[in-house]
Amino acid sequence: MQLQVEKFRAGDIGRVCSWIKSEAEMVLWAGPSFSWPMTQKQLREQLRAAKGKAATLFPFGLYCGHKLIGYCELARYDRKSQSVHLSRVIISPRQRYKGFSQIMIGHVLKFGFEELGLNRIALGVFDFNKPAIKCYKKMGFKLEGTLREASKVGDSFWNCHMMSILRKEWRETL
């Protein structure tokens, strides 16, 4: 199985949307930025930030051959602060728990620190998403704090852990 992480292909928007089956899954993946039911149009509009010289979004796909099996973004690129947010990390339901997130995130960290010259990559992850937290810790991310009851889904409020990795910490993991 040959895996490649590369710029996300807009033709795969429908595949990403097909992996999200409920409002809770949508919020788990994207936070509160989309409305349910999620549509391809919403994701397509989000991806507009990836265009032009002043792009603030860098979407990536994890491909097995020509088939998309994972997606993530570097978003909210702040050139002055040399920082960005890793967000919307998702793996096809059939391919989860096989270590593919680590492969994808490893490539994206390298891109961020080496190609963009970043100093810091941050992320938010809901406190009950233990597999994701474990993955991020393996990749070198450190817990910075928790936003208590940061998102409401249905009748529940979800806590969001804030994590980050600095360039010097990333270099130590190599």
C-alpha positions in Angstrom: 0.0 0.0 0.0 1.7 3.2 -1.2 0.5 6.3 0.8 1.1 9.9 -0.3 0.3 13.1 1.5 -0.3 15.9 -1.0 -2.4 19.0 -1.7 -6.0 18.1 -1.4 -7.9 17.6 -4.7 -11.2 19.6 -4.8 -12.8 16.7 -6.6 -12.6 14.7 -3.4 -14.9 17.1 -1.4 -17.8 14.6 -1.7 -15.7 11.8 -0.3 -14.8 13.8 2.8 -18.5 14.8 3.3 -19.6 11.2 3.0 -17.5 10.2 6.1 -19.5 12.5 8.3 -22.8 10.9 9.2 -24.2 13.0 12.1 -24.1 16.5 13.6 -21.9 15.2 16.4 -19.4 13.8 14.0 -19.4 17.0 12.1 -18.6 19.1 15.2 -16.1 16.5 16.3 -14.3 17.0 13.0 -14.8 20.7 12.2 -15.9 22.4 15.4 -18.8 24.8 15.2 -17.8 26.3 11.8 -20.2 24.3 9.6 -24.0 23.9 10.0 -25.8 20.5 9.9 -26.5 18.9 7.5 -23.0 19.6 6.2 -22.8 20.1 2.4 -20.1 20.0 -0.2 -20.8 23.7 -0.8 -19.8 24.6 2.8 -16.5 22.8 2.5 -15.9 24.2 -1.0 -16.4 27.8 0.4 -14.0 27.0 3.3 -11.4 25.9 0.8 -11.4 29.3 -0.9 -9.0 30.5 1.8 -6.4 28.2 0.2 -6.2 30.3 -3.0 -3.8 33.0 -3.9 -0.5 34.4 -2.6 -2.1 35.4 0.8 -3.5 31.9 1.4 -4.4 31.3 5.1 -5.4 27.6 4.6 -3.4 24.6 3.4 -5.6 21.5 2.8 -3.9 18.1 2.5 -5.2 14.7 1.4 -3.8 11.3 2.4 -4.0 9.2 -0.7 -3.6 5.4 -1.2 -2.9 5.4 -5.0 -5.6 7.8 -6.3 -8.1 7.2 -3.5 -8.5 9.7 -0.7 -8.3 8.0 2.8 -7.5 11.1 4.9 -7.8 14.8 5.1 -6.5 17.6 7.3 -5.7 21.4 7.1 -3.3 23.9 8.3 -5.6 26.9 8.9 -5.5 30.4 10.2 -2.0 31.0 9.0 -0.5 34.0 10.8 2.6 35.0 8.9 3.7 37.6 11.5 3.4 35.2 14.5 4.7 32.2 12.4 1.8 30.1 13.6 -1.0 28.0 12.3 -3.7 25.6 13.5 -3.8 22.0 12.5 -7.5 21.3 12.0 -10.1 19.0 10.5 -8.1 15.8 10.8 -10.2 12.9 9.5 -9.5 9.4 8.2 -12.0 7.3 6.2 -14.0 5.2 8.6 -12.7 2.0 7.0 -9.1 3.1 7.5 -9.1 4.3 11.1 -6.9 3.0 13.9 -4.2 1.9 11.5 -1.7 4.8 12.2 -2.6 6.7 9.1 -3.2 10.0 11.1 0.4 9.9 12.3 1.7 9.6 8.7 -0.5 12.4 7.5 0.2 14.7 10.5 4.0 14.0 10.3 4.0 15.2 6.7 2.0 18.3 7.5 4.2 19.2 10.5 7.2 18.9 8.2 5.5 21.2 5.6 4.6 23.7 8.3 8.0 23.9 10.0 10.2 23.5 6.9 8.2 25.0 4.0 6.3 27.8 5.8 8.9 28.4 8.4 6.5 28.2 11.3 7.4 28.5 14.9 4.2 27.0 16.4 1.4 24.7 15.3 -1.7 24.5 17.5 -4.9 22.5 17.6 -8.1 22.0 19.5 -9.4 18.5 20.3 -12.4 17.6 22.4 -11.5 16.0 25.7 -13.3 12.7 25.1 -11.5 12.1 21.8 -8.9 9.9 23.4 -7.5 8.3 20.1 -6.8 11.7 18.7 -5.2 13.0 21.9 -3.0 9.9 22.0 -1.9 10.5 18.4 -1.2 14.2 19.0 0.9 13.4 22.1 2.9 10.8 20.1 3.6 13.5 17.5 5.0 15.8 20.2 2.0 18.1 20.9 1.8 19.4 24.5 -1.4 20.2 26.3 -1.8 24.0 27.0 -5.2 24.1 28.6 -8.9 23.4 28.3 -11.7 25.5 27.1 -14.5 24.4 29.3 -17.9 23.7 27.7 -16.6 25.4 24.5 -19.1 23.8 22.1 -22.7 22.8 22.4 -23.9 19.8 20.5 -27.5 18.8 21.1 -28.1 19.2 24.8 -24.4 18.7 25.8 -21.5 21.0 26.2 -18.1 19.7 25.1 -14.7 20.7 26.6 -11.9 21.4 24.1 -8.2 20.8 24.9 -5.8 23.2 23.3 -2.5 21.6 22.3 0.6 22.9 20.4 4.0 22.0 19.2 6.9 24.4 18.7 9.5 24.0 16.0 12.3 23.2 18.5 10.1 20.5 20.1 9.4 19.1 16.6 13.1 18.9 15.8 13.6 16.9 19.0 11.2 14.2 17.7 13.1 13.7 14.5 
